[in-house]
């Protein structure tokens, strides 16, 4: 099979690029490692789960043998695919799914932008790296991404993050539920502003092919009506424009040829049969773990350390936003669960001159309904009858959670390599060493935990329990870091591999730094920037 552009991966990045290039008149073939399923199947999977399994948002997405991903219901399950090591191994237990549509099936839909300062950390604070371009270069692509994904957000500049934008959001913001409003009021008493999140969710109106949000509170693990953007909503539209999508197609080797150009991709189907597809341009958009894994597996005489890896940077600089969780018991009900599971955050705490010494952090009051959490906790106490009912009601109403997500610097030692352990197809599993570093640890000690305690006090908490172990935020970044210098980076400013003129590696893997907020909108903006470069390159050809 052949197409102008071969896209590996059908998540948000792959789908945006495919649709852009189809609109520009190019042919596109997409490979997806996992299955293609209908929304009702995910909803049905979720409904049939036992209550304790519903706490694990990946549970409705059982992996296929040929396309494994992490499952977290038990420690044994969690250790099956991702091989993690290092001081903070648990904090890289990333919950992506290998299904057509990718991890956007179960994301919260939050669309924060980076700030201008987030992209100049080396210049301003002598930490991390500077991006190879500035915020002004990325801003038009942020706007384009917001309109492509259908993002709602505030019209008031004082409530926007950052308040530097060239066009309004496509839709107005969603209102706060009572829990988030209470958190907003409490934050104000300690001098902090809780901002409404920009969200890829239809606020009160239909947008694109999606209906208006009706306030279901299970955006994670799946929006039952498709009001939240997920890449699966793009698949039929891509096909209607002539794009071809091959599910259950596991890319395992990128083949190079003359002048080190990419000339084919090899994949396994679900019966372990091998196939080869060819094109003019190749896009690897499998997320920040599967993309470097595929590059490292693709060795040949021209590229003995893997495709795109002459700098030895493929698989390095793995990032996320290390998270701490603050569990609260409150004297008065918070009434979480009205509206989307996430709708706001305190962002100003991510910025400041302190970044030369330690990290900043985002603070988010999670709006997830607490009934299943309360029921699990009450059952664990051995309660029955009226006592059980009373405790479930108390736990559901009078407990709450604040998430703290910290900024992590790119570091070469946070590295993905190929494990000696093999998956069902005989392909190596990813092995990741992860250490959040002293920059994050100091930020937690001197800044984020004290701030969280102030917020808990302002909320009237009667009990505060702050986790001592960092966990994952599921914002996978790094692995194919962007830069101007081919000696210390993998891709250029258009996410084109330095080593191969017809290979693009857009999305989270290319991000230079990640800030404190969800990385998806930046990944989408990079995808659209790369698609412009691909269109231009195909035109020249």
C-alpha positions, 0 to 999 in steps of 0.5 A: 500500500502507498500514500503521499503521507503515512501516519502512524498513530490515530490520536489527536496529533495523527488525526489533526495532521491527517485531516489537514493534509487530506484537506490540502489534497494529499493522500493519507494512510494511517496505521493504528496498533490497537482496535477500532471500537464504537463509543457504546462499547466503551460505555458498556465496558464501564457499566459492567465493571465492579465498583472498585475497578471503576476507580481505574480509568483505563479499566474499560479499555482492555488491551489487545495481545498485539497492542499492550498498554498499562493496566493499573487495577493491580500492581502486577497488572501495572508492571506487565507492560511498562518497565519502570525503574529509578527513584520515582518509577511509580510517577511514570506509570502512564495511562495511555491506551492503544486504541484508534483515537488514542488517549483522548478517549479518557482525557479530561479535555483540558487545554492550557497553553504554555506561557511565553516564559515557559518557553524561555526557561534557560534565558530567564532562569538558567534552568532547562532549555529554551524552545527553538521559537517563541510564543508568538510563533506558536500562538496562531497554531494554538488558535487553530488547534482550539478551533479544530478541537472545539475549545470553550473558554472565558471571554474575560482576559483576566480569566484567560491563561495566558491572556495573550491571544489573537482570537476569542475561544470558539465557545464561551466557558462552562460554569463552575459547579458548587465545589469548584465555586467554593474552591475559587472563593477559598483561594481568593481568601489566600490571594490566589485566583482559580481560573476556569479551564479552557476545555475541548468540550461543547459548552451549551451549543453543538460544535463540529460533529459533537453535541453540547455537554449535558454535564455527565461527570464521567469525562474520565473514562469516557464521554458517553455522548461525545460532547468532549473532543476525542480523536475517535470523533475524527475517524469517520470524517477522515475516511469521508475525505478519502483517508484510509485507516488500518487498525490492529497494525503494529508498526515495528520497523522504519526502513531507510534508503538512499540519502538516509530517507525513510522509504517504508514502514513495516507492521504486524497485523493481529495474526502476526503477518508482516506488511510493508507500506510506502509513502513520500512523507512519514509521520510517527505520532504514537505518543512520547513512549511508543514513538521513541520505542519504534525509533529505537527498534528501527536499527540498520547500518546507517542508523546503528542506534536507531532511526533519528538517533545520531544525537543519542537523544531519542528516548531521553528527556522523558517528562510529565508533571509529577503529581501530589494529591491532597485528600481533604475532609470538610466540615461542610459538604463540597458537592463535587460532581456537578459538571465536567470532572475538571474545570479550573486550576490555579495557574499563577503559582506556575510562574515567578522568579523562584523558577531559578531555584525550584519548580512551580505548580498548578493546583486543581480542585478535582470535581469528580463525583465522590460517591464511588470513592466514598462507597469504597472507603465506607465498605473498607470500614466494614460498615453495613446497613444504615451505618454504611449508607450514612458513611457513604453519604458523608464521604461523597459530600464532605470529602474532596481532593486537590491535585498538585502538578509540578513543572519538570525540567528535561533531563537526559537521564530520564530515559526510555530504552528497550527492555529485554522483556518482550511482548506478545509479538516478540517486540521489546517492551519500553523501559523507563528510568525516572527521577523527578529531581531536586528541582521538583522535590525542593519545589514541593517542600518549600512551595507547593505543599505549604500552599496546599495547606493554606488552601486546605485551611481556607476550605475549612478542612478538618483533616488533610492528607498529602500523598508522599509519593509522586504519581503520574499526570499522564502528560507524556512529553519528551523522548524526541526533543526539539532544538536547532542543534542536531547534536543535542536534539532530535527534531527541528522547529517543524518536528522534522527529524534532523537525520531524515528529511521526510520523517516527522515526529510531532506531538508530546515527544518533541516538546522542549519543556512542558510547564505545569498544565495539560500538554495536549493543546501544545501537542495539537499546535505542534501537529498543525505547524508540522502539517504546514511544513509537510504540505509545503514539502510535498508541494516542492516535491 
